[in-house]
Amino acid sequence: MKFILRIGLLVILGLAIQPTAQGQVLKNIFGKNKVNRDKEHVGRWNYKEDKENPDQITSKGRFKNGKQVKKWKYFYPNGQLYLVEKYDSKKDFRILNATYYHKNGQVAHTGKAVQENTKERIHYYWIGDWKYYNLDGTLRKTVVYENGWPIKAIYPDGHEEKETAERFQSGPQLRTL
């Protein structure tokens, strides 16, 4: 009996002396940024792509067999929320809900997008009605998209304008982070 107690005490003492080794084992089991046997991303991932601030998370979310699933969050360089995407499907043709945010935290624009994964490329484009909001949260306009191309803009007062890619791309709403 004393022998069993001594061995138990040595095991406990060994665990207490090497907490970093135990923490590393747990991190490897439950950690982030993993790949499977096929070298596909799986589980939770955090991306830190800002070279000026290497500890700042630029995006985070989950993968299943190399595909983004559930909710993904993207951040401005200051760490504030920039974009939330919610994936509905794990297939190669996926519709997702996207919400972009102004730097003041208000919703900037929201709508649906399609992500098509093929062997040649990943094609991401907007579809349907996208709502655009002012900095104070009031609706500025609704833009209707077909296969990623803006078709028309509908304003809160009810008037409509034909929307073209050239007009849309030159507008003030497209800015870099």
ZAMARGU-4260 file (C-alpha; in steps of 0.2 Angstrom, whole numbers, plus 5000, padded with zeros to 4 digits):
<rodrens>
0) 5000/5000/5000 | 5014/5012/5004 | 5022/5008/4988 | 5006/5013/4978 | 5005/5029/4988
5) 5023/5034/4985 | 5021/5031/4966 | 5005/5041/4966 | 5014/5055/4975 | 5029/5055/4963
10) 5017/5056/4948 | 5008/5071/4956 | 5025/5079/4960 | 5031/5076/4942 | 5015/5084/4935
15) 5017/5099/4947 | 5036/5102/4942 | 5033/5101/4924 | 5017/5111/4921 | 5023/5118/4904
20) 5025/5101/4897 | 5007/5096/4902 | 5001/5113/4895 | 5010/5109/4879 | 5001/5092/4877
25) 4984/5100/4881 | 4988/5114/4868 | 4992/5101/4855 | 4976/5091/4858 | 4964/5106/4860
30) 4974/5120/4851 | 4970/5131/4836 | 4977/5131/4818 | 4977/5112/4814 | 4978/5102/4798
35) 4971/5084/4795 | 4980/5070/4785 | 4976/5078/4769 | 4984/5095/4774 | 4967/5103/4775
40) 4963/5116/4789 | 4952/5109/4803 | 4945/5116/4819 | 4947/5133/4826 | 4959/5145/4817
45) 4966/5162/4821 | 4975/5172/4808 | 4988/5185/4812 | 4993/5194/4796 | 4997/5211/4802
50) 5016/5213/4800 | 5016/5229/4811 | 5006/5221/4825 | 5010/5202/4824 | 5000/5198/4840
55) 4984/5206/4832 | 4971/5193/4826 | 4965/5198/4809 | 4952/5184/4807 | 4946/5169/4816
60) 4934/5155/4813 | 4932/5136/4810 | 4936/5124/4796 | 4929/5107/4792 | 4940/5097/4780
65) 4947/5113/4772 | 4931/5123/4771 | 4926/5138/4782 | 4910/5134/4792 | 4899/5142/4805
70) 4904/5160/4810 | 4920/5169/4804 | 4925/5186/4811 | 4937/5198/4802 | 4945/5213/4811
75) 4951/5231/4807 | 4970/5233/4811 | 4965/5241/4828 | 4956/5225/4833 | 4938/5231/4830
80) 4926/5220/4821 | 4925/5223/4802 | 4916/5208/4795 | 4905/5193/4801 | 4902/5179/4789
85) 4890/5165/4793 | 4891/5149/4782 | 4876/5138/4780 | 4883/5124/4771 | 4899/5113/4770
90) 4897/5109/4751 | 4907/5117/4737 | 4893/5129/4732 | 4889/5139/4748 | 4877/5154/4752
95) 4883/5164/4767 | 4876/5179/4776 | 4889/5194/4778 | 4888/5209/4788 | 4901/5223/4787
100) 4904/5236/4800 | 4909/5254/4800 | 4924/5259/4812 | 4911/5266/4824 | 4903/5249/4826
105) 4887/5252/4817 | 4882/5240/4802 | 4889/5247/4786 | 4881/5235/4774 | 4873/5217/4775
110) 4867/5204/4763 | 4870/5187/4755 | 4885/5180/4746 | 4890/5165/4736 | 4906/5155/4738
115) 4910/5142/4724 | 4925/5131/4727 | 4932/5122/4712 | 4949/5115/4709 | 4954/5130/4699
120) 4948/5144/4710 | 4937/5150/4724 | 4924/5162/4717 | 4916/5174/4730 | 4902/5186/4724
125) 4887/5195/4731 | 4869/5191/4727 | 4851/5198/4730 | 4848/5213/4741 | 4862/5222/4750
130) 4857/5235/4763 | 4869/5250/4765 | 4869/5260/4780 | 4875/5278/4785 | 4887/5280/4800
135) 4872/5284/4811 | 4864/5267/4807 | 4850/5274/4795 | 4847/5265/4779 | 4856/5274/4764
140) 4851/5262/4750 | 4848/5244/4744 | 4858/5238/4730 | 4852/5222/4720 | 4865/5211/4714
145) 4865/5197/4701 | 4880/5185/4701 | 4891/5198/4709 | 4886/5213/4698 | 4875/5228/4704
150) 4859/5230/4694 | 4850/5244/4703 | 4849/5254/4719 | 4833/5258/4728 | 4833/5273/4740
155) 4823/5275/4756 | 4812/5288/4747 | 4807/5274/4734 | 4816/5281/4719 | 4827/5268/4709
160) 4843/5271/4699 | 4851/5259/4687 | 4867/5253/4695 | 4883/5249/4684 | 4899/5241/4689
165) 4909/5256/4684 | 4898/5268/4694 | 4898/5257/4709 | 4917/5254/4709 | 4920/5273/4708
170) 4909/5276/4723 | 4915/5281/4740 | 4910/5265/4748 | 4925/5255/4742 | 4940/5259/4753
175) 4954/5249/4759 | 4956/5244/4777
</rodrens>
